[in-house]
């Protein structure tokens, strides 16, 4: 009887351990995905800003030639 109860406690502990482990991995994956997505958005903004600067620089150049 005591052996059966100890096996049940061990299996219950293992179930809790693995569920906690899986939930922890899912949380880490979620945060790594969101941080990666945020970094990609920052890179896109920098690229767009550089293109805008080049575009406006070219407009200033063409306007200066017209004068």
CHARMM-style PDB file with segment names, atoms N, HN, CA, C and O in Angstrom:
ATOM      1  N   UNK     1       0.827  -1.198   0.000  1.00  0.00      PROA
ATOM      2  CA  UNK     1       0.000   0.000   0.000  1.00  0.00      PROA
ATOM      3  C   UNK     1       0.871   1.262   0.000  1.00  0.00      PROA
ATOM      4  O   UNK     1       0.630   2.193  -0.769  1.00  0.00      PROA
ATOM      5  N   UNK     2       1.873   1.281   0.860  1.00  0.00      PROA
ATOM      6  HN  UNK     2       2.069   0.525   1.485  1.00  0.00      PROA
ATOM      7  CA  UNK     2       2.758   2.448   0.937  1.00  0.00      PROA
ATOM      8  C   UNK     2       3.523   2.605  -0.369  1.00  0.00      PROA
ATOM      9  O   UNK     2       3.759   3.725  -0.824  1.00  0.00      PROA
ATOM     10  N   UNK     3       3.913   1.477  -0.976  1.00  0.00      PROA
ATOM     11  HN  UNK     3       3.721   0.567  -0.607  1.00  0.00      PROA
ATOM     12  CA  UNK     3       4.645   1.522  -2.243  1.00  0.00      PROA
ATOM     13  C   UNK     3       3.785   2.141  -3.341  1.00  0.00      PROA
ATOM     14  O   UNK     3       4.275   2.940  -4.138  1.00  0.00      PROA
ATOM     15  N   UNK     4       2.514   1.776  -3.385  1.00  0.00      PROA
ATOM     16  HN  UNK     4       2.116   1.126  -2.738  1.00  0.00      PROA
ATOM     17  CA  UNK     4       1.608   2.324  -4.402  1.00  0.00      PROA
ATOM     18  C   UNK     4       1.436   3.832  -4.205  1.00  0.00      PROA
ATOM     19  O   UNK     4       1.437   4.584  -5.179  1.00  0.00      PROA
ATOM     20  N   UNK     5       1.290   4.279  -2.957  1.00  0.00      PROA
ATOM     21  HN  UNK     5       1.290   3.668  -2.165  1.00  0.00      PROA
ATOM     22  CA  UNK     5       1.138   5.711  -2.691  1.00  0.00      PROA
ATOM     23  C   UNK     5       2.393   6.484  -3.078  1.00  0.00      PROA
ATOM     24  O   UNK     5       2.300   7.590  -3.610  1.00  0.00      PROA
ATOM     25  N   UNK     6       3.569   5.911  -2.815  1.00  0.00      PROA
ATOM     26  HN  UNK     6       3.645   5.012  -2.383  1.00  0.00      PROA
ATOM     27  CA  UNK     6       4.804   6.613  -3.175  1.00  0.00      PROA
ATOM     28  C   UNK     6       4.957   6.686  -4.690  1.00  0.00      PROA
ATOM     29  O   UNK     6       5.457   7.683  -5.212  1.00  0.00      PROA
ATOM     30  N   UNK     7       4.532   5.638  -5.406  1.00  0.00      PROA
ATOM     31  HN  UNK     7       4.126   4.828  -4.982  1.00  0.00      PROA
ATOM     32  CA  UNK     7       4.585   5.664  -6.872  1.00  0.00      PROA
ATOM     33  C   UNK     7       3.618   6.718  -7.401  1.00  0.00      PROA
ATOM     34  O   UNK     7       3.940   7.430  -8.352  1.00  0.00      PROA
ATOM     35  N   UNK     8       2.436   6.824  -6.796  1.00  0.00      PROA
ATOM     36  HN  UNK     8       2.174   6.245  -6.024  1.00  0.00      PROA
ATOM     37  CA  UNK     8       1.471   7.829  -7.235  1.00  0.00      PROA
ATOM     38  C   UNK     8       2.012   9.235  -6.996  1.00  0.00      PROA
ATOM     39  O   UNK     8       1.863  10.113  -7.845  1.00  0.00      PROA
ATOM     40  N   UNK     9       2.643   9.450  -5.836  1.00  0.00      PROA
ATOM     41  HN  UNK     9       2.765   8.737  -5.145  1.00  0.00      PROA
ATOM     42  CA  UNK     9       3.218  10.765  -5.564  1.00  0.00      PROA
ATOM     43  C   UNK     9       4.331  11.083  -6.548  1.00  0.00      PROA
ATOM     44  O   UNK     9       4.443  12.214  -7.021  1.00  0.00      PROA
ATOM     45  N   UNK    10       5.149  10.093  -6.856  1.00  0.00      PROA
ATOM     46  HN  UNK    10       5.058   9.174  -6.472  1.00  0.00      PROA
ATOM     47  CA  UNK    10       6.243  10.305  -7.803  1.00  0.00      PROA
ATOM     48  C   UNK    10       5.692  10.647  -9.176  1.00  0.00      PROA
ATOM     49  O   UNK    10       6.192  11.559  -9.835  1.00  0.00      PROA
ATOM     50  N   UNK    11       4.672   9.928  -9.614  1.00  0.00      PROA
ATOM     51  HN  UNK    11       4.266   9.187  -9.079  1.00  0.00      PROA
ATOM     52  CA  UNK    11       4.122  10.208 -10.936  1.00  0.00      PROA
ATOM     53  C   UNK    11       3.445  11.585 -10.952  1.00  0.00      PROA
ATOM     54  O   UNK    11       3.520  12.302 -11.949  1.00  0.00      PROA
ATOM     55  N   UNK    12       2.797  11.944  -9.869  1.00  0.00      PROA
ATOM     56  HN  UNK    12       2.736  11.361  -9.059  1.00  0.00      PROA
ATOM     57  CA  UNK    12       2.154  13.254  -9.803  1.00  0.00      PROA
ATOM     58  C   UNK    12       3.211  14.358  -9.852  1.00  0.00      PROA
ATOM     59  O   UNK    12       3.025  15.375 -10.521  1.00  0.00      PROA
ATOM     60  N   UNK    13       4.317  14.152  -9.142  1.00  0.00      PROA
ATOM     61  HN  UNK    13       4.469  13.327  -8.599  1.00  0.00      PROA
ATOM     62  CA  UNK    13       5.408  15.127  -9.188  1.00  0.00      PROA
ATOM     63  C   UNK    13       5.970  15.248 -10.596  1.00  0.00      PROA
ATOM     64  O   UNK    13       6.242  16.350 -11.073  1.00  0.00      PROA
ATOM     65  N   UNK    14       6.140  14.114 -11.253  1.00  0.00      PROA
ATOM     66  HN  UNK    14       5.919  13.219 -10.865  1.00  0.00      PROA
ATOM     67  CA  UNK    14       6.681  14.136 -12.613  1.00  0.00      PROA
ATOM     68  C   UNK    14       5.723  14.858 -13.559  1.00  0.00      PROA
ATOM     69  O   UNK    14       6.153  15.622 -14.423  1.00  0.00      PROA
ATOM     70  N   UNK    15       4.433  14.613 -13.393  1.00  0.00      PROA
ATOM     71  HN  UNK    15       4.083  13.993 -12.691  1.00  0.00      PROA
ATOM     72  CA  UNK    15       3.446  15.287 -14.246  1.00  0.00      PROA
ATOM     73  C   UNK    15       3.512  16.794 -14.025  1.00  0.00      PROA
ATOM     74  O   UNK    15       3.519  17.560 -14.988  1.00  0.00      PROA
ATOM     75  N   UNK    16       3.562  17.229 -12.761  1.00  0.00      PROA
ATOM     76  HN  UNK    16       3.557  16.606 -11.978  1.00  0.00      PROA
ATOM     77  CA  UNK    16       3.665  18.660 -12.480  1.00  0.00      PROA
ATOM     78  C   UNK    16       4.965  19.241 -13.025  1.00  0.00      PROA
ATOM     79  O   UNK    16       4.982  20.351 -13.557  1.00  0.00      PROA
ATOM     80  N   UNK    17       6.052  18.487 -12.890  1.00  0.00      PROA
ATOM     81  HN  UNK    17       6.038  17.586 -12.457  1.00  0.00      PROA
ATOM     82  CA  UNK    17       7.341  18.963 -13.394  1.00  0.00      PROA
ATOM     83  C   UNK    17       7.288  19.156 -14.902  1.00  0.00      PROA
ATOM     84  O   UNK    17       7.693  20.201 -15.413  1.00  0.00      PROA
ATOM     85  N   UNK    18       6.788  18.148 -15.616  1.00  0.00      PROA
ATOM     86  HN  UNK    18       6.460  17.299 -15.200  1.00  0.00      PROA
ATOM     87  CA  UNK    18       6.777  18.250 -17.076  1.00  0.00      PROA
ATOM     88  C   UNK    18       5.793  19.307 -17.575  1.00  0.00      PROA
ATOM     89  O   UNK    18       6.071  19.992 -18.560  1.00  0.00      PROA
ATOM     90  N   UNK    19       4.652  19.446 -16.908  1.00  0.00      PROA
ATOM     91  HN  UNK    19       4.426  18.890 -16.108  1.00  0.00      PROA
ATOM     92  CA  UNK    19       3.729  20.504 -17.338  1.00  0.00      PROA
ATOM     93  C   UNK    19       4.342  21.882 -17.095  1.00  0.00      PROA
ATOM     94  O   UNK    19       4.220  22.775 -17.934  1.00  0.00      PROA
ATOM     95  N   UNK    20       4.993  22.053 -15.959  1.00  0.00      PROA
ATOM     96  HN  UNK    20       5.092  21.328 -15.277  1.00  0.00      PROA
ATOM     97  CA  UNK    20       5.666  23.321 -15.688  1.00  0.00      PROA
ATOM     98  C   UNK    20       6.791  23.578 -16.672  1.00  0.00      PROA
ATOM     99  O   UNK    20       6.989  24.708 -17.118  1.00  0.00      PROA
ATOM    100  N   UNK    21       7.524  22.533 -17.009  1.00  0.00      PROA
ATOM    101  HN  UNK    21       7.363  21.615 -16.647  1.00  0.00      PROA
ATOM    102  CA  UNK    21       8.625  22.649 -17.967  1.00  0.00      PROA
ATOM    103  C   UNK    21       8.101  23.056 -19.340  1.00  0.00      PROA
ATOM    104  O   UNK    21       8.669  23.932 -19.993  1.00  0.00      PROA
ATOM    105  N   UNK    22       7.022  22.420 -19.773  1.00  0.00      PROA
ATOM    106  HN  UNK    22       6.561  21.708 -19.243  1.00  0.00      PROA
ATOM    107  CA  UNK    22       6.440  22.729 -21.090  1.00  0.00      PROA
ATOM    108  C   UNK    22       5.886  24.152 -21.104  1.00  0.00      PROA
ATOM    109  O   UNK    22       6.077  24.881 -22.078  1.00  0.00      PROA
ATOM    110  N   UNK    23       5.206  24.549 -20.037  1.00  0.00      PROA
ATOM    111  HN  UNK    23       5.051  23.957 -19.246  1.00  0.00      PROA
ATOM    112  CA  UNK    23       4.674  25.914 -19.965  1.00  0.00      PROA
ATOM    113  C   UNK    23       5.819  26.926 -19.980  1.00  0.00      PROA
ATOM    114  O   UNK    23       5.720  27.963 -20.635  1.00  0.00      PROA
ATOM    115  N   UNK    24       6.897  26.632 -19.267  1.00  0.00      PROA
ATOM    116  HN  UNK    24       6.977  25.789 -18.734  1.00  0.00      PROA
ATOM    117  CA  UNK    24       8.062  27.517 -19.268  1.00  0.00      PROA
ATOM    118  C   UNK    24       8.672  27.658 -20.649  1.00  0.00      PROA
ATOM    119  O   UNK    24       9.035  28.761 -21.058  1.00  0.00      PROA
ATOM    120  N   UNK    25       8.787  26.552 -21.371  1.00  0.00      PROA
ATOM    121  HN  UNK    25       8.492  25.656 -21.038  1.00  0.00      PROA
ATOM    122  CA  UNK    25       9.332  26.603 -22.737  1.00  0.00      PROA
ATOM    123  C   UNK    25       8.423  27.426 -23.640  1.00  0.00      PROA
ATOM    124  O   UNK    25       8.907  28.219 -24.448  1.00  0.00      PROA
ATOM    125  N   UNK    26       7.118  27.248 -23.512  1.00  0.00      PROA
ATOM    126  HN  UNK    26       6.724  26.604 -22.856  1.00  0.00      PROA
ATOM    127  CA  UNK    26       6.189  28.028 -24.329  1.00  0.00      PROA
ATOM    128  C   UNK    26       6.304  29.524 -24.037  1.00  0.00      PROA
ATOM    129  O   UNK    26       6.267  30.343 -24.956  1.00  0.00      PROA
ATOM    130  N   UNK    27       6.442  29.878 -22.771  1.00  0.00      PROA
ATOM    131  HN  UNK    27       6.472  29.213 -22.025  1.00  0.00      PROA
ATOM    132  CA  UNK    27       6.595  31.292 -22.412  1.00  0.00      PROA
ATOM    133  C   UNK    27       7.890  31.851 -22.997  1.00  0.00      PROA
ATOM    134  O   UNK    27       7.900  32.957 -23.536  1.00  0.00      PROA
ATOM    135  N   UNK    28       8.987  31.087 -22.892  1.00  0.00      PROA
ATOM    136  HN  UNK    28       8.979  30.188 -22.454  1.00  0.00      PROA
ATOM    137  CA  UNK    28      10.260  31.550 -23.459  1.00  0.00      PROA
ATOM    138  C   UNK    28      10.171  31.712 -24.970  1.00  0.00      PROA
ATOM    139  O   UNK    28      10.693  32.681 -25.521  1.00  0.00      PROA
ATOM    140  N   UNK    29       9.514  30.772 -25.642  1.00  0.00      PROA
ATOM    141  HN  UNK    29       9.090  29.985 -25.194  1.00  0.00      PROA
ATOM    142  CA  UNK    29       9.360  30.884 -27.093  1.00  0.00      PROA
ATOM    143  C   UNK    29       8.545  32.116 -27.462  1.00  0.00      PROA
ATOM    144  O   UNK    29       8.871  32.818 -28.419  1.00  0.00      PROA
ATOM    145  N   UNK    30       7.487  32.377 -26.703  1.00  0.00      PROA
ATOM    146  HN  UNK    30       7.222  31.807 -25.926  1.00  0.00      PROA
ATOM    147  CA  UNK    30       6.650  33.546 -26.972  1.00  0.00      PROA
ATOM    148  C   UNK    30       7.450  34.837 -26.826  1.00  0.00      PROA
ATOM    149  O   UNK    30       7.378  35.718 -27.683  1.00  0.00      PROA
ATOM    150  N   UNK    31       8.221  34.947 -25.729  1.00  0.00      PROA
ATOM    151  HN  UNK    31       8.280  34.232 -25.033  1.00  0.00      PROA
ATOM    152  CA  UNK    31       8.996  36.169 -25.522  1.00  0.00      PROA
ATOM    153  C   UNK    31      10.108  36.314 -26.544  1.00  0.00      PROA
ATOM    154  O   UNK    31      10.406  37.428 -26.974  1.00  0.00      PROA
ATOM    155  N   UNK    32      10.730  35.205 -26.943  1.00  0.00      PROA
ATOM    156  HN  UNK    32      10.488  34.300 -26.593  1.00  0.00      PROA
ATOM    157  CA  UNK    32      11.785  35.318 -27.955  1.00  0.00      PROA
ATOM    158  C   UNK    32      11.180  35.723 -29.296  1.00  0.00      PROA
ATOM    159  O   UNK    32      11.791  36.484 -30.046  1.00  0.00      PROA
ATOM    160  N   UNK    33       9.977  35.218 -29.605  1.00  0.00      PROA
ATOM    161  HN  UNK    33       9.481  34.599 -28.996  1.00  0.00      PROA
ATOM    162  CA  UNK    33       9.310  35.590 -30.862  1.00  0.00      PROA
ATOM    163  C   UNK    33       8.960  37.073 -30.874  1.00  0.00      PROA
ATOM    164  O   UNK    33       9.187  37.762 -31.868  1.00  0.00      PROA
ATOM    165  N   UNK    34       8.404  37.566 -29.758  1.00  0.00      PROA
ATOM    166  HN  UNK    34       8.221  37.006 -28.950  1.00  0.00      PROA
ATOM    167  CA  UNK    34       8.013  38.976 -29.724  1.00  0.00      PROA
ATOM    168  C   UNK    34       9.232  39.888 -29.757  1.00  0.00      PROA
ATOM    169  O   UNK    34       9.196  40.941 -30.392  1.00  0.00      PROA
ATOM    170  N   UNK    35      10.320  39.495 -29.075  1.00  0.00      PROA
ATOM    171  HN  UNK    35      10.349  38.639 -28.558  1.00  0.00      PROA
ATOM    172  CA  UNK    35      11.512  40.351 -29.106  1.00  0.00      PROA
ATOM    173  C   UNK    35      12.134  40.337 -30.493  1.00  0.00      PROA
ATOM    174  O   UNK    35      12.631  41.362 -30.959  1.00  0.00      PROA
ATOM    175  N   UNK    36      12.111  39.182 -31.162  1.00  0.00      PROA
ATOM    176  HN  UNK    36      11.707  38.349 -30.784  1.00  0.00      PROA
ATOM    177  CA  UNK    36      12.645  39.102 -32.529  1.00  0.00      PROA
ATOM    178  C   UNK    36      11.807  39.957 -33.476  1.00  0.00      PROA
ATOM    179  O   UNK    36      12.341  40.645 -34.346  1.00  0.00      PROA
ATOM    180  N   UNK    37      10.491  39.904 -33.295  1.00  0.00      PROA
ATOM    181  HN  UNK    37      10.057  39.345 -32.589  1.00  0.00      PROA
ATOM    182  CA  UNK    37       9.599  40.697 -34.137  1.00  0.00      PROA
ATOM    183  C   UNK    37       9.828  42.190 -33.899  1.00  0.00      PROA
ATOM    184  O   UNK    37       9.809  42.984 -34.840  1.00  0.00      PROA
ATOM    185  N   UNK    38      10.044  42.567 -32.637  1.00  0.00      PROA
ATOM    186  HN  UNK    38      10.059  41.922 -31.873  1.00  0.00      PROA
ATOM    187  CA  UNK    38      10.290  43.969 -32.313  1.00  0.00      PROA
ATOM    188  C   UNK    38      11.602  44.434 -32.942  1.00  0.00      PROA
ATOM    189  O   UNK    38      11.679  45.548 -33.459  1.00  0.00      PROA
ATOM    190  N   UNK    39      12.633  43.586 -32.904  1.00  0.00      PROA
ATOM    191  HN  UNK    39      12.570  42.681 -32.484  1.00  0.00      PROA
ATOM    192  CA  UNK    39      13.908  43.950 -33.526  1.00  0.00      PROA
ATOM    193  C   UNK    39      13.756  44.117 -35.027  1.00  0.00      PROA
ATOM    194  O   UNK    39      14.359  45.014 -35.617  1.00  0.00      PROA
ATOM    195  N   UNK    40      12.950  43.255 -35.657  1.00  0.00      PROA
ATOM    196  HN  UNK    40      12.460  42.526 -35.179  1.00  0.00      PROA
ATOM    197  CA  UNK    40      12.730  43.385 -37.097  1.00  0.00      PROA
ATOM    198  C   UNK    40      12.022  44.697 -37.414  1.00  0.00      PROA
ATOM    199  O   UNK    40      12.351  45.353 -38.402  1.00  0.00      PROA
ATOM    200  N   UNK    41      11.051  45.087 -36.584  1.00  0.00      PROA
ATOM    201  HN  UNK    41      10.784  44.554 -35.781  1.00  0.00      PROA
ATOM    202  CA  UNK    41      10.346  46.355 -36.803  1.00  0.00      PROA
ATOM    203  C   UNK    41      11.296  47.535 -36.664  1.00  0.00      PROA
ATOM    204  O   UNK    41      11.203  48.499 -37.424  1.00  0.00      PROA
ATOM    205  N   UNK    42      12.209  47.469 -35.699  1.00  0.00      PROA
ATOM    206  HN  UNK    42      12.285  46.686 -35.082  1.00  0.00      PROA
ATOM    207  CA  UNK    42      13.177  48.555 -35.520  1.00  0.00      PROA
ATOM    208  C   UNK    42      14.073  48.647 -36.751  1.00  0.00      PROA
ATOM    209  O   UNK    42      14.362  49.743 -37.230  1.00  0.00      PROA
ATOM    210  N   UNK    43      14.515  47.494 -37.265  1.00  0.00      PROA
ATOM    211  HN  UNK    43      14.280  46.603 -36.876  1.00  0.00      PROA
ATOM    212  CA  UNK    43      15.361  47.502 -38.462  1.00  0.00      PROA
ATOM    213  C   UNK    43      14.601  48.076 -39.652  1.00  0.00      PROA
ATOM    214  O   UNK    43      15.161  48.852 -40.427  1.00  0.00      PROA
ATOM    215  N   UNK    44      13.327  47.704 -39.805  1.00  0.00      PROA
ATOM    216  HN  UNK    44      12.872  47.074 -39.175  1.00  0.00      PROA
ATOM    217  CA  UNK    44      12.525  48.227 -40.912  1.00  0.00      PROA
ATOM    218  C   UNK    44      12.389  49.744 -40.807  1.00  0.00      PROA
ATOM    219  O   UNK    44      12.484  50.449 -41.812  1.00  0.00      PROA
ATOM    220  N   UNK    45      12.166  50.250 -39.588  1.00  0.00      PROA
ATOM    221  HN  UNK    45      12.090  49.678 -38.771  1.00  0.00      PROA
ATOM    222  CA  UNK    45      12.029  51.696 -39.404  1.00  0.00      PROA
ATOM    223  C   UNK    45      13.316  52.409 -39.786  1.00  0.00      PROA
ATOM    224  O   UNK    45      13.276  53.468 -40.413  1.00  0.00      PROA
ATOM    225  N   UNK    46      14.465  51.835 -39.411  1.00  0.00      PROA
ATOM    226  HN  UNK    46      14.497  50.975 -38.902  1.00  0.00      PROA
ATOM    227  CA  UNK    46      15.740  52.468 -39.755  1.00  0.00      PROA
ATOM    228  C   UNK    46      15.934  52.500 -41.259  1.00  0.00      PROA
ATOM    229  O   UNK    46      16.397  53.501 -41.805  1.00  0.00      PROA
ATOM    230  N   UNK    47      15.579  51.403 -41.940  1.00  0.00      PROA
ATOM    231  HN  UNK    47      15.203  50.590 -41.496  1.00  0.00      PROA
ATOM    232  CA  UNK    47      15.722  51.353 -43.396  1.00  0.00      PROA
ATOM    233  C   UNK    47      14.817  52.393 -44.043  1.00  0.00      PROA
ATOM    234  O   UNK    47      15.238  53.095 -44.963  1.00  0.00      PROA
ATOM    235  N   UNK    48      13.574  52.499 -43.568  1.00  0.00      PROA
ATOM    236  HN  UNK    48      13.233  51.929 -42.820  1.00  0.00      PROA
ATOM    237  CA  UNK    48      12.632  53.475 -44.127  1.00  0.00      PROA
ATOM    238  C   UNK    48      13.135  54.892 -43.883  1.00  0.00      PROA
ATOM    239  O   UNK    48      13.035  55.744 -44.766  1.00  0.00      PROA
ATOM    240  N   UNK    49      13.677  55.157 -42.685  1.00  0.00      PROA
ATOM    241  HN  UNK    49      13.757  54.466 -41.967  1.00  0.00      PROA
ATOM    242  CA  UNK    49      14.203  56.494 -42.394  1.00  0.00      PROA
ATOM    243  C   UNK    49      15.357  56.832 -43.325  1.00  0.00      PROA
ATOM    244  O   UNK    49      15.455  57.960 -43.807  1.00  0.00      PROA
ATOM    245  N   UNK    50      16.234  55.863 -43.581  1.00  0.00      PROA
ATOM    246  HN  UNK    50      16.154  54.946 -43.189  1.00  0.00      PROA
ATOM    247  CA  UNK    50      17.353  56.114 -44.494  1.00  0.00      PROA
ATOM    248  C   UNK    50      16.843  56.422 -45.895  1.00  0.00      PROA
ATOM    249  O   UNK    50      17.357  57.322 -46.559  1.00  0.00      PROA
ATOM    250  N   UNK    51      15.834  55.678 -46.349  1.00  0.00      PROA
ATOM    251  HN  UNK    51      15.417  54.947 -45.810  1.00  0.00      PROA
ATOM    252  CA  UNK    51      15.272  55.932 -47.677  1.00  0.00      PROA
ATOM    253  C   UNK    51      14.630  57.313 -47.730  1.00  0.00      PROA
ATOM    254  O   UNK    51      14.762  58.025 -48.726  1.00  0.00      PROA
ATOM    255  N   UNK    52      13.931  57.694 -46.652  1.00  0.00      PROA
ATOM    256  HN  UNK    52      13.824  57.116 -45.843  1.00  0.00      PROA
ATOM    257  CA  UNK    52      13.310  59.023 -46.605  1.00  0.00      PROA
ATOM    258  C   UNK    52      14.371  60.112 -46.683  1.00  0.00      PROA
ATOM    259  O   UNK    52      14.201  61.097 -47.402  1.00  0.00      PROA
ATOM    260  N   UNK    53      15.457  59.940 -45.950  1.00  0.00      PROA
ATOM    261  HN  UNK    53      15.594  59.141 -45.365  1.00  0.00      PROA
ATOM    262  CA  UNK    53      16.520  60.948 -45.966  1.00  0.00      PROA
ATOM    263  C   UNK    53      17.096  61.062 -47.369  1.00  0.00      PROA
ATOM    264  O   UNK    53      17.315  62.169 -47.859  1.00  0.00      PROA
ATOM    265  N   UNK    54      17.343  59.927 -48.024  1.00  0.00      PROA
ATOM    266  HN  UNK    54      17.165  59.027 -47.626  1.00  0.00      PROA
ATOM    267  CA  UNK    54      17.872  59.965 -49.394  1.00  0.00      PROA
ATOM    268  C   UNK    54      16.881  60.643 -50.332  1.00  0.00      PROA
ATOM    269  O   UNK    54      17.273  61.439 -51.185  1.00  0.00      PROA
ATOM    270  N   UNK    55      15.597  60.328 -50.177  1.00  0.00      PROA
ATOM    271  HN  UNK    55      15.278  59.680 -49.485  1.00  0.00      PROA
ATOM    272  CA  UNK    55      14.565  60.898 -51.041  1.00  0.00      PROA
ATOM    273  C   UNK    55      14.503  62.412 -50.868  1.00  0.00      PROA
ATOM    274  O   UNK    55      14.493  63.153 -51.852  1.00  0.00      PROA
ATOM    275  N   UNK    56      14.461  62.871 -49.618  1.00  0.00      PROA
ATOM    276  HN  UNK    56      14.470  62.269 -48.820  1.00  0.00      PROA
ATOM    277  CA  UNK    56      14.373  64.308 -49.381  1.00  0.00      PROA
ATOM    278  C   UNK    56      15.668  65.013 -49.784  1.00  0.00      PROA
ATOM    279  O   UNK    56      15.636  66.166 -50.216  1.00  0.00      PROA
ATOM    280  N   UNK    57      16.793  64.337 -49.647  1.00  0.00      PROA
ATOM    281  HN  UNK    57      16.819  63.401 -49.296  1.00  0.00      PROA
ATOM    282  CA  UNK    57      18.061  64.921 -50.083  1.00  0.00      PROA
ATOM    283  C   UNK    57      18.046  65.120 -51.596  1.00  0.00      PROA
ATOM    284  O   UNK    57      18.503  66.145 -52.102  1.00  0.00      PROA
ATOM    285  N   UNK    58      17.515  64.124 -52.313  1.00  0.00      PROA
ATOM    286  HN  UNK    58      17.144  63.291 -51.902  1.00  0.00      PROA
ATOM    287  CA  UNK    58      17.430  64.245 -53.771  1.00  0.00      PROA
ATOM    288  C   UNK    58      16.471  65.364 -54.173  1.00  0.00      PROA
ATOM    289  O   UNK    58      16.719  66.069 -55.151  1.00  0.00      PROA
ATOM    290  N   UNK    59      15.391  65.529 -53.436  1.00  0.00      PROA
ATOM    291  HN  UNK    59      15.189  64.955 -52.641  1.00  0.00      PROA
ATOM    292  CA  UNK    59      14.446  66.616 -53.735  1.00  0.00      PROA
ATOM    293  C   UNK    59      15.139  67.965 -53.544  1.00  0.00      PROA
ATOM    294  O   UNK    59      14.983  68.864 -54.370  1.00  0.00      PROA
ATOM    295  N   UNK    60      15.900  68.108 -52.464  1.00  0.00      PROA
ATOM    296  HN  UNK    60      16.026  67.377 -51.793  1.00  0.00      PROA
ATOM    297  CA  UNK    60      16.615  69.363 -52.225  1.00  0.00      PROA
ATOM    298  C   UNK    60      17.620  69.622 -53.342  1.00  0.00      PROA
ATOM    299  O   UNK    60      17.792  70.758 -53.783  1.00  0.00      PROA
ATOM    300  N   UNK    61      18.279  68.563 -53.793  1.00  0.00      PROA
ATOM    301  HN  UNK    61      18.139  67.640 -53.435  1.00  0.00      PROA
ATOM    302  CA  UNK    61      19.251  68.715 -54.877  1.00  0.00      PROA
ATOM    303  C   UNK    61      18.571  69.213 -56.148  1.00  0.00      PROA
ATOM    304  O   UNK    61      19.050  70.150 -56.787  1.00  0.00      PROA
ATOM    305  N   UNK    62      17.455  68.586 -56.512  1.00  0.00      PROA
ATOM    306  HN  UNK    62      17.066  67.825 -55.993  1.00  0.00      PROA
ATOM    307  CA  UNK    62      16.762  68.977 -57.742  1.00  0.00      PROA
ATOM    308  C   UNK    62      16.204  70.387 -57.618  1.00  0.00      PROA
ATOM    309  O   UNK    62      16.208  71.140 -58.592  1.00  0.00      PROA
ATOM    310  N   UNK    63      15.727  70.753 -56.437  1.00  0.00      PROA
ATOM    311  HN  UNK    63      15.724  70.141 -55.646  1.00  0.00      PROA
ATOM    312  CA  UNK    63      15.218  72.115 -56.245  1.00  0.00      PROA
ATOM    313  C   UNK    63      16.340  73.134 -56.352  1.00  0.00      PROA
ATOM    314  O   UNK    63      16.137  74.231 -56.872  1.00  0.00      PROA
ATOM    315  N   UNK    64      17.511  72.782 -55.866  1.00  0.00      PROA
ATOM    316  HN  UNK    64      17.675  71.891 -55.444  1.00  0.00      PROA
ATOM    317  CA  UNK    64      18.616  73.736 -55.935  1.00  0.00      PROA
ATOM    318  C   UNK    64      19.076  73.925 -57.376  1.00  0.00      PROA
ATOM    319  O   UNK    64      19.547  75.004 -57.735  1.00  0.00      PROA
ATOM    320  N   UNK    65      18.948  72.903 -58.195  1.00  0.00      PROA
ATOM    321  HN  UNK    65      18.566  72.027 -57.903  1.00  0.00      PROA
ATOM    322  CA  UNK    65      19.330  73.042 -59.600  1.00  0.00      PROA
ATOM    323  C   UNK    65      18.342  73.927 -60.350  1.00  0.00      PROA
ATOM    324  O   UNK    65      18.719  74.636 -61.283  1.00  0.00      PROA
ATOM    325  N   UNK    66      17.088  73.883 -59.944  1.00  0.00      PROA
ATOM    326  HN  UNK    66      16.781  73.307 -59.187  1.00  0.00      PROA
ATOM    327  CA  UNK    66      16.077  74.692 -60.629  1.00  0.00      PROA
ATOM    328  C   UNK    66      16.291  76.176 -60.367  1.00  0.00      PROA
ATOM    329  O   UNK    66      15.966  77.013 -61.209  1.00  0.00      PROA
ATOM    330  N   UNK    67      16.829  76.496 -59.217  1.00  0.00      PROA
ATOM    331  HN  UNK    67      17.093  75.816 -58.533  1.00  0.00      PROA
ATOM    332  CA  UNK    67      17.041  77.914 -58.900  1.00  0.00      PROA
ATOM    333  C   UNK    67      18.168  78.415 -59.734  1.00  0.00      PROA
ATOM    334  OT1 UNK    67      18.532  79.587 -59.642  1.00  0.00      PROA
TER     335      UNK     67
END
